Amino acid sequence: MNRRVHSKVVKASALERLKDRGVTLEGIAEIVYQMQSPYSKNLTMESCLESVAAVLDKREIQHAILVGVELDQLAERNQLSEPLLSIVREDEGLFGCDETLALGSVFGYGSIAVTTFGYLDKHKIGLIKNLDTKNDGPVHTFLDDLVASIAASASSRLAHRIRDEEEAAEARKEDDISDVPNQHAG
């Protein structure tokens, strides 16, 4: 008999997988800060962290984390069949399934998220670079791209939120100006 898995269980499991692999929300937030600070002088790490947490509330990213980390772990234990095992273990350059899985969740956050993901995939900033570094340690073929996806989505979410806040502040200023009585009337 199939049972439906409660969303709390899925989220907790996805967050645990990230933690088990050495990925912290703060590490992702640092990438978000680096991507967004040139555009917002008042940006805080707290707002970046809040945006990362909001992205991780989405089932699509939780599912992608569970699938990607599982595939990385299976490759570490040599439990994938060949040639897939070698492709995943070596993070073969022409293997695009890792980016495809990660990119799927980015689309919900618009063009800023898509272009930011592409930038992060190419330039491997912060935690992404640490995960992408190939050595004889853990396999992170999927995880580095998933972290880029989370950071890109959180960056886009934050960019839109900052713009909304700026526009709301401008509107309040305009309302304040229009409330001042005209001294030259009469």
CYANA upper distance limits for C-alpha pairs under 8 A (distance plus 0.5 A):
  5 VAL  CA      9 VAL  CA      7.24
  5 VAL  CA     10 VAL  CA      7.50
  6 HIS  CA     10 VAL  CA      7.12
  7 SER  CA     11 LYS  CA      6.61
  7 SER  CA     59 ARG  CA      8.07
  8 LYS  CA     12 ALA  CA      6.56
  9 VAL  CA     13 SER  CA      6.51
 10 VAL  CA     14 ALA  CA      6.64
 10 VAL  CA     59 ARG  CA      8.35
 10 VAL  CA     62 GLN  CA      7.26
 10 VAL  CA     63 HIS  CA      8.09
 11 LYS  CA     15 LEU  CA      6.66
 11 LYS  CA     56 LEU  CA      8.17
 11 LYS  CA     57 ASP  CA      7.53
 11 LYS  CA     59 ARG  CA      7.99
 11 LYS  CA     62 GLN  CA      6.53
 12 ALA  CA     16 GLU  CA      6.55
 13 SER  CA     17 ARG  CA      6.65
 13 SER  CA     66 LEU  CA      8.13
 14 ALA  CA     18 LEU  CA      6.91
 14 ALA  CA     62 GLN  CA      5.89
 14 ALA  CA     63 HIS  CA      7.99
 14 ALA  CA     65 ILE  CA      6.43
 14 ALA  CA     66 LEU  CA      6.25
 15 LEU  CA     19 LYS  CA      6.74
 15 LEU  CA     62 GLN  CA      8.49
 16 GLU  CA     20 ASP  CA      6.47
 17 ARG  CA     21 ARG  CA      6.75
 17 ARG  CA     65 ILE  CA      8.10
 17 ARG  CA     66 LEU  CA      7.74
 17 ARG  CA     69 VAL  CA      7.52
 18 LEU  CA     22 GLY  CA      6.93
 18 LEU  CA     23 VAL  CA      5.50
 18 LEU  CA     24 THR  CA      7.50
 18 LEU  CA     65 ILE  CA      8.26
 19 LYS  CA     23 VAL  CA      5.70
 19 LYS  CA     24 THR  CA      6.61
 23 VAL  CA     27 GLY  CA      7.25
 23 VAL  CA     28 ILE  CA      8.19
 23 VAL  CA    127 LEU  CA      8.16
 24 THR  CA     28 ILE  CA      7.07
 25 LEU  CA     29 ALA  CA      6.56
 25 LEU  CA     49 LEU  CA      7.20
 25 LEU  CA     52 VAL  CA      7.30
 25 LEU  CA     53 ALA  CA      7.90
 26 GLU  CA     30 GLU  CA      6.63
 26 GLU  CA     49 LEU  CA      6.89
 27 GLY  CA     31 ILE  CA      7.32
 27 GLY  CA    126 GLY  CA      8.11
 27 GLY  CA    127 LEU  CA      6.61
 28 ILE  CA     32 VAL  CA      7.00
 28 ILE  CA     49 LEU  CA      8.36
 28 ILE  CA     52 VAL  CA      7.60
 28 ILE  CA    127 LEU  CA      7.49
 28 ILE  CA    147 VAL  CA      7.33
 28 ILE  CA    150 ILE  CA      7.97
 28 ILE  CA    151 ALA  CA      6.30
 29 ALA  CA     33 TYR  CA      6.57
 29 ALA  CA     45 MET  CA      7.22
 29 ALA  CA     48 CYS  CA      5.62
 29 ALA  CA     49 LEU  CA      5.48
 29 ALA  CA     52 VAL  CA      6.79
 29 ALA  CA    151 ALA  CA      7.52
 30 GLU  CA     34 GLN  CA      6.70
 30 GLU  CA     45 MET  CA      7.67
 30 GLU  CA     48 CYS  CA      8.09
 30 GLU  CA    126 GLY  CA      8.15
 31 ILE  CA     35 MET  CA      6.69
 31 ILE  CA    125 ILE  CA      7.28
 31 ILE  CA    126 GLY  CA      6.81
 31 ILE  CA    127 LEU  CA      8.11
 31 ILE  CA    151 ALA  CA      6.85
 32 VAL  CA     36 GLN  CA      6.55
 32 VAL  CA     48 CYS  CA      6.52
 32 VAL  CA    151 ALA  CA      5.99
 32 VAL  CA    152 ALA  CA      7.70
 32 VAL  CA    154 ALA  CA      7.16
 32 VAL  CA    155 SER  CA      5.78
 33 TYR  CA     37 SER  CA      5.98
 33 TYR  CA     43 LEU  CA      7.93
 33 TYR  CA     44 THR  CA      8.03
 33 TYR  CA     45 MET  CA      6.95
 33 TYR  CA     48 CYS  CA      6.60
 33 TYR  CA    155 SER  CA      8.41
 34 GLN  CA     38 PRO  CA      8.18
 35 MET  CA    155 SER  CA      7.36
 36 GLN  CA     40 SER  CA      7.04
 36 GLN  CA     43 LEU  CA      8.17
 36 GLN  CA    155 SER  CA      6.88
 36 GLN  CA    158 LEU  CA      8.42
 36 GLN  CA    159 ALA  CA      7.62
 37 SER  CA     41 LYS  CA      6.87
 37 SER  CA     43 LEU  CA      6.52
 40 SER  CA    162 ILE  CA      8.26
 43 LEU  CA     47 SER  CA      7.51
 43 LEU  CA     48 CYS  CA      8.34
 44 THR  CA     48 CYS  CA      7.04
 45 MET  CA     49 LEU  CA      6.55
 46 GLU  CA     50 GLU  CA      6.64
 47 SER  CA     51 SER  CA      6.69
 47 SER  CA    158 LEU  CA      8.24
 48 CYS  CA     52 VAL  CA      6.80
 48 CYS  CA    154 ALA  CA      7.78
 48 CYS  CA    155 SER  CA      8.18
 48 CYS  CA    158 LEU  CA      7.68
 49 LEU  CA     53 ALA  CA      6.71
 50 GLU  CA     54 ALA  CA      6.73
 51 SER  CA     55 VAL  CA      6.81
 51 SER  CA    154 ALA  CA      5.57
 51 SER  CA    155 SER  CA      8.08
 51 SER  CA    157 ARG  CA      7.25
 51 SER  CA    158 LEU  CA      6.80
 52 VAL  CA     56 LEU  CA      6.80
 52 VAL  CA    150 ILE  CA      7.24
 52 VAL  CA    151 ALA  CA      7.33
 52 VAL  CA    154 ALA  CA      5.62
 53 ALA  CA     57 ASP  CA      6.98
 54 ALA  CA     58 LYS  CA      7.86
 54 ALA  CA    154 ALA  CA      8.22
 55 VAL  CA     61 ILE  CA      8.02
 55 VAL  CA    150 ILE  CA      7.05
 55 VAL  CA    153 SER  CA      7.22
 55 VAL  CA    154 ALA  CA      6.54
 56 LEU  CA     61 ILE  CA      6.87
 56 LEU  CA     62 GLN  CA      7.05
 56 LEU  CA    150 ILE  CA      7.86
 57 ASP  CA     61 ILE  CA      8.47
 57 ASP  CA     62 GLN  CA      8.06
 58 LYS  CA     62 GLN  CA      6.95
 59 ARG  CA     63 HIS  CA      6.49
 60 GLU  CA     64 ALA  CA      6.70
 60 GLU  CA    105 SER  CA      6.39
 61 ILE  CA     65 ILE  CA      6.58
 61 ILE  CA    102 ALA  CA      8.43
 61 ILE  CA    105 SER  CA      6.26
 61 ILE  CA    150 ILE  CA      8.08
 62 GLN  CA     66 LEU  CA      6.83
 63 HIS  CA     67 VAL  CA      6.73
 64 ALA  CA     68 GLY  CA      6.37
 64 ALA  CA    101 LEU  CA      6.95
 64 ALA  CA    102 ALA  CA      7.30
 64 ALA  CA    105 SER  CA      8.31
 64 ALA  CA    146 LEU  CA      7.97
 65 ILE  CA     69 VAL  CA      6.34
 65 ILE  CA    143 LEU  CA      7.88
 65 ILE  CA    146 LEU  CA      7.17
 66 LEU  CA     70 GLU  CA      6.52
 67 VAL  CA     71 LEU  CA      6.78
 68 GLY  CA     72 ASP  CA      6.77
 68 GLY  CA     98 ASP  CA      7.94
 68 GLY  CA    101 LEU  CA      8.22
 68 GLY  CA    142 PHE  CA      5.49
 68 GLY  CA    143 LEU  CA      6.77
 68 GLY  CA    146 LEU  CA      8.19
 69 VAL  CA     73 GLN  CA      6.60
 69 VAL  CA    140 HIS  CA      8.13
 69 VAL  CA    142 PHE  CA      7.06
 69 VAL  CA    143 LEU  CA      6.62
 70 GLU  CA     74 LEU  CA      6.58
 71 LEU  CA     75 ALA  CA      6.70
 71 LEU  CA    142 PHE  CA      8.06
 72 ASP  CA     76 GLU  CA      6.86
 72 ASP  CA     88 VAL  CA      7.76
 72 ASP  CA     89 ARG  CA      8.24
 72 ASP  CA    138 PRO  CA      8.49
 72 ASP  CA    139 VAL  CA      5.84
 72 ASP  CA    140 HIS  CA      6.32
 72 ASP  CA    141 THR  CA      6.81
 72 ASP  CA    142 PHE  CA      6.92
 72 ASP  CA    143 LEU  CA      8.05
 73 GLN  CA     77 ARG  CA      6.86
 73 GLN  CA    138 PRO  CA      8.37
 73 GLN  CA    139 VAL  CA      7.38
 74 LEU  CA     78 ASN  CA      6.62
 74 LEU  CA     79 GLN  CA      5.49
 74 LEU  CA     80 LEU  CA      6.57
 75 ALA  CA     79 GLN  CA      6.38
 75 ALA  CA     80 LEU  CA      6.31
 75 ALA  CA     85 LEU  CA      6.15
 75 ALA  CA     88 VAL  CA      7.00
 75 ALA  CA     89 ARG  CA      6.36
 75 ALA  CA    139 VAL  CA      7.46
 76 GLU  CA     89 ARG  CA      7.61
 76 GLU  CA    138 PRO  CA      6.97
 76 GLU  CA    139 VAL  CA      6.43
 78 ASN  CA     85 LEU  CA      7.15
 79 GLN  CA     85 LEU  CA      8.00
 80 LEU  CA     84 LEU  CA      6.89
 80 LEU  CA     85 LEU  CA      5.44
 81 SER  CA     85 LEU  CA      6.09
 82 GLU  CA     86 SER  CA      6.94
 83 PRO  CA     87 ILE  CA      6.82
 84 LEU  CA     88 VAL  CA      6.55
 85 LEU  CA     89 ARG  CA      6.47
 86 SER  CA     90 GLU  CA      6.40
 87 ILE  CA     91 ASP  CA      6.31
 87 ILE  CA     92 GLU  CA      5.62
 87 ILE  CA     95 PHE  CA      7.58
 88 VAL  CA     92 GLU  CA      7.13
 88 VAL  CA     95 PHE  CA      8.49
 88 VAL  CA    139 VAL  CA      8.34
 88 VAL  CA    141 THR  CA      6.66
 89 ARG  CA    139 VAL  CA      6.55
 89 ARG  CA    141 THR  CA      7.68
 90 GLU  CA    134 LYS  CA      8.35
 90 GLU  CA    141 THR  CA      8.41
 91 ASP  CA     95 PHE  CA      7.60
 91 ASP  CA    141 THR  CA      5.80
 96 GLY  CA    100 THR  CA      6.56
 97 CYS  CA    101 LEU  CA      6.56
 98 ASP  CA    102 ALA  CA      6.89
 98 ASP  CA    141 THR  CA      7.09
 98 ASP  CA    142 PHE  CA      5.33
 98 ASP  CA    145 ASP  CA      7.02
 99 GLU  CA    103 LEU  CA      6.28
 99 GLU  CA    142 PHE  CA      7.96
 99 GLU  CA    145 ASP  CA      6.37
 99 GLU  CA    146 LEU  CA      8.45
100 THR  CA    104 GLY  CA      6.69
101 LEU  CA    105 SER  CA      8.07
101 LEU  CA    146 LEU  CA      8.36
102 ALA  CA    106 VAL  CA      7.55
102 ALA  CA    142 PHE  CA      8.28
102 ALA  CA    145 ASP  CA      6.27
102 ALA  CA    146 LEU  CA      5.47
102 ALA  CA    148 ALA  CA      8.33
102 ALA  CA    149 SER  CA      6.03
103 LEU  CA    107 PHE  CA      7.27
103 LEU  CA    114 VAL  CA      7.92
103 LEU  CA    117 PHE  CA      7.98
103 LEU  CA    149 SER  CA      6.89
105 SER  CA    149 SER  CA      7.60
106 VAL  CA    110 GLY  CA      7.81
106 VAL  CA    113 ALA  CA      6.36
106 VAL  CA    114 VAL  CA      6.58
106 VAL  CA    117 PHE  CA      8.14
106 VAL  CA    149 SER  CA      6.44
106 VAL  CA    150 ILE  CA      8.18
106 VAL  CA    152 ALA  CA      7.64
106 VAL  CA    153 SER  CA      6.14
107 PHE  CA    111 SER  CA      8.04
107 PHE  CA    113 ALA  CA      7.66
107 PHE  CA    114 VAL  CA      7.01
109 TYR  CA    113 ALA  CA      6.12
109 TYR  CA    114 VAL  CA      8.29
109 TYR  CA    153 SER  CA      6.20
109 TYR  CA    156 SER  CA      6.74
109 TYR  CA    157 ARG  CA      7.09
110 GLY  CA    114 VAL  CA      7.01
110 GLY  CA    156 SER  CA      7.80
111 SER  CA    115 THR  CA      6.60
112 ILE  CA    116 THR  CA      6.43
112 ILE  CA    152 ALA  CA      8.25
112 ILE  CA    155 SER  CA      8.36
112 ILE  CA    156 SER  CA      5.80
113 ALA  CA    117 PHE  CA      6.45
113 ALA  CA    149 SER  CA      8.43
113 ALA  CA    152 ALA  CA      5.32
113 ALA  CA    153 SER  CA      5.49
113 ALA  CA    154 ALA  CA      8.38
113 ALA  CA    155 SER  CA      7.34
113 ALA  CA    156 SER  CA      5.52
114 VAL  CA    118 GLY  CA      6.89
114 VAL  CA    152 ALA  CA      7.72
115 THR  CA    119 TYR  CA      6.76
116 THR  CA    120 LEU  CA      6.60
116 THR  CA    152 ALA  CA      5.72
116 THR  CA    155 SER  CA      8.31
116 THR  CA    156 SER  CA      8.49
117 PHE  CA    121 ASP  CA      6.45
117 PHE  CA    148 ALA  CA      6.41
117 PHE  CA    149 SER  CA      6.36
117 PHE  CA    151 ALA  CA      8.34
117 PHE  CA    152 ALA  CA      5.62
117 PHE  CA    153 SER  CA      8.47
118 GLY  CA    122 LYS  CA      6.74
119 TYR  CA    123 HIS  CA      6.48
120 LEU  CA    124 LYS  CA      5.74
120 LEU  CA    125 ILE  CA      6.81
120 LEU  CA    128 ILE  CA      8.37
120 LEU  CA    148 ALA  CA      6.40
120 LEU  CA    152 ALA  CA      8.20
121 ASP  CA    145 ASP  CA      7.23
121 ASP  CA    148 ALA  CA      7.15
124 LYS  CA    128 ILE  CA      5.69
124 LYS  CA    129 LYS  CA      5.07
124 LYS  CA    132 ASP  CA      7.95
125 ILE  CA    129 LYS  CA      5.91
126 GLY  CA    130 ASN  CA      7.21
127 LEU  CA    131 LEU  CA      6.74
128 ILE  CA    132 ASP  CA      6.52
128 ILE  CA    144 ASP  CA      5.67
128 ILE  CA    145 ASP  CA      8.07
128 ILE  CA    147 VAL  CA      7.04
128 ILE  CA    148 ALA  CA      7.09
129 LYS  CA    133 THR  CA      6.64
129 LYS  CA    144 ASP  CA      8.22
131 LEU  CA    140 HIS  CA      6.41
131 LEU  CA    143 LEU  CA      7.79
131 LEU  CA    144 ASP  CA      5.89
132 ASP  CA    140 HIS  CA      7.01
132 ASP  CA    141 THR  CA      7.71
132 ASP  CA    144 ASP  CA      6.30
140 HIS  CA    144 ASP  CA      6.38
141 THR  CA    145 ASP  CA      7.92
142 PHE  CA    146 LEU  CA      6.76
143 LEU  CA    147 VAL  CA      6.63
144 ASP  CA    148 ALA  CA      6.83
145 ASP  CA    149 SER  CA      6.60
146 LEU  CA    150 ILE  CA      6.74
147 VAL  CA    151 ALA  CA      6.63
148 ALA  CA    152 ALA  CA      6.42
149 SER  CA    153 SER  CA      6.55
150 ILE  CA    154 ALA  CA      6.54
151 ALA  CA    155 SER  CA      6.48
152 ALA  CA    156 SER  CA      6.73
153 SER  CA    157 ARG  CA      6.59
154 ALA  CA    158 LEU  CA      6.52
155 SER  CA    159 ALA  CA      6.57
156 SER  CA    160 HIS  CA      6.77
157 ARG  CA    161 ARG  CA      6.70
158 LEU  CA    162 ILE  CA      6.51
159 ALA  CA    163 ARG  CA      6.79
160 HIS  CA    164 ASP  CA      6.70
161 ARG  CA    165 GLU  CA      6.70
162 ILE  CA    166 GLU  CA      6.66
163 ARG  CA    167 GLU  CA      6.65
164 ASP  CA    168 ALA  CA      6.64
165 GLU  CA    169 ALA  CA      6.69
166 GLU  CA    170 GLU  CA      6.75
167 GLU  CA    171 ALA  CA      6.64
168 ALA  CA    172 ARG  CA      6.74
169 ALA  CA    173 LYS  CA      6.77
170 GLU  CA    174 GLU  CA      6.73
171 ALA  CA    175 ASP  CA      6.65
172 ARG  CA    176 ASP  CA      6.64
173 LYS  CA    177 ILE  CA      6.74
174 GLU  CA    178 SER  CA      6.69
175 ASP  CA    179 ASP  CA      6.72
176 ASP  CA    180 VAL  CA      7.29
